[in-house]
Amino acid sequence: MPIDVQGEQLSCVIIDRLPFSVPSDPVLQARVKAIDAGGGSGFFDYQVPKAAIALKQGFGRLIRSTTDRGILAMLDPRIQHHGYGKMFMESLPPYTITNDIEDLRRFMHLRRQAKIPLKNNHT
């Protein structure tokens, strides 16, 4: 069950592998086989869009409101080195891409500086 962490408590979501379904799943195999038999591509027409939705849901854990900011770290090299990676990237809301750790340090530093303490409601 996913954990719901909102606001400042969550600043980074790390995705180690693209969220493809397990290829040995019999339901997945049947769907892919049916799509392939109908002249489509079970991988591109079913598996990639399904995994892109799962990735978008993971991103949604990080960005819960218009004021949320954070880092989505994509560690799976397939996102950059395979043609279907573009489909994943296009499924996400607007973002900035970087491979430079210094960009991430600057982002986190600016994020900490912008933090405004909560007002004390007890007077």
Secondary structure per residue as TSV (DSSP state, phi and psi in degrees):
chain	resnum	aa	ss	phi	psi
A	1	M	-	360.0	129.1
A	2	P	-	-65.7	151.5
A	3	I	-	-98.4	136.6
A	4	D	-	-103.2	106.6
A	5	V	-	-116.9	120.5
A	6	Q	-	-110.7	155.1
A	7	G	G	69.9	-142.0
A	8	E	G	-65.8	-19.2
A	9	Q	G	-68.3	-20.7
A	10	L	-	-119.5	121.3
A	11	S	-	-124.8	-9.1
A	12	C	E	-152.4	134.1
A	13	V	E	-119.3	129.8
A	14	I	E	-110.7	123.7
A	15	I	E	-108.6	110.3
A	16	D	S	-82.2	-32.2
A	17	R	S	-138.8	143.6
A	18	L	-	-58.7	140.0
A	19	P	-	-82.3	57.4
A	20	F	-	-73.2	148.3
A	21	S	-	-68.3	157.9
A	22	V	-	-66.5	121.7
A	23	P	T	-62.5	-22.2
A	24	S	T	-83.7	-2.6
A	25	D	-	-63.4	123.2
A	26	P	H	-63.0	-34.3
A	27	V	H	-66.3	-44.7
A	28	L	H	-60.6	-46.4
A	29	Q	H	-59.0	-41.3
A	30	A	H	-65.5	-42.1
A	31	R	H	-65.1	-45.3
A	32	V	H	-61.6	-43.9
A	33	K	H	-61.3	-42.5
A	34	A	H	-65.5	-41.3
A	35	I	H	-66.0	-44.8
A	36	D	H	-61.6	-41.4
A	37	A	H	-65.2	-28.4
A	38	G	T	-85.6	5.5
A	39	G	T	94.7	0.9
A	40	G	S	-93.4	-170.4
A	41	S	-	-118.4	109.5
A	42	G	I	-56.1	-34.1
A	43	F	I	-71.7	-55.5
A	44	F	I	-77.9	-29.8
A	45	D	I	-89.6	-19.3
A	46	Y	I	-126.0	-56.0
A	47	Q	I	-67.3	-45.8
A	48	V	H	-64.8	-49.1
A	49	P	H	-60.0	-38.5
A	50	K	H	-63.9	-43.6
A	51	A	H	-68.0	-35.4
A	52	A	H	-63.9	-37.4
A	53	I	H	-64.6	-43.1
A	54	A	H	-62.3	-39.7
A	55	L	H	-64.2	-43.6
A	56	K	H	-61.5	-37.3
A	57	Q	H	-65.6	-38.2
A	58	G	H	-63.9	-42.2
A	59	F	H	-61.6	-37.2
A	60	G	H	-63.7	-22.8
A	61	R	H	-66.9	-29.5
A	62	L	H	-83.9	-45.3
A	63	I	-	-107.3	97.8
A	64	R	-	-102.0	-17.2
A	65	S	S	-146.6	172.9
A	66	T	T	-68.7	-16.0
A	67	T	T	-97.5	-8.6
A	68	D	-	-71.4	143.6
A	69	R	-	-138.1	151.0
A	70	G	-	179.8	-176.1
A	71	I	E	-114.8	128.8
A	72	L	E	-105.4	109.5
A	73	A	E	-94.2	113.8
A	74	M	E	-100.5	107.8
A	75	L	-	-94.6	-11.0
A	76	D	-	-80.3	115.1
A	77	P	T	-64.0	-16.3
A	78	R	H	-62.3	-23.8
A	79	I	H	-62.1	-29.4
A	80	Q	H	-104.0	-26.3
A	81	H	H	-103.7	-3.3
A	82	H	S	-121.0	145.9
A	83	G	T	-56.7	-33.4
A	84	Y	T	-72.8	-11.7
A	85	G	H	-58.0	-34.6
A	86	K	H	-61.8	-37.0
A	87	M	H	-63.2	-38.1
A	88	F	H	-65.8	-47.7
A	89	M	H	-63.9	-37.0
A	90	E	H	-73.6	-15.1
A	91	S	T	-80.9	-13.1
A	92	L	S	-90.1	155.8
A	93	P	-	-63.5	171.9
A	94	P	S	-53.4	141.6
A	95	Y	-	-157.8	169.1
A	96	T	-	-113.2	137.1
A	97	I	-	-102.3	138.5
A	98	T	-	-149.4	151.1
A	99	N	-	-115.2	8.2
A	100	D	-	-102.0	116.6
A	101	I	H	-60.5	-29.1
A	102	E	H	-65.2	-34.8
A	103	D	H	-60.5	-40.1
A	104	L	H	-68.3	-40.2
A	105	R	H	-62.6	-43.6
A	106	R	H	-61.9	-43.4
A	107	F	H	-58.7	-49.0
A	108	M	H	-65.8	-37.2
A	109	H	H	-63.0	-47.3
A	110	L	H	-64.8	-36.0
A	111	R	H	-64.5	-42.2
A	112	R	H	-66.6	-39.4
A	113	Q	H	-65.1	-33.9
A	114	A	T	-79.2	-9.6
A	115	K	-	-65.2	125.6
A	116	I	-	-106.1	127.3
A	117	P	-	-61.9	146.5
A	118	L	-	-68.9	143.4
A	119	K	-	-69.7	143.7
A	120	N	-	-82.7	116.4
A	121	N	-	-82.8	-5.9
A	122	H	-	-96.2	111.9
A	123	T	-	-108.7	360.0
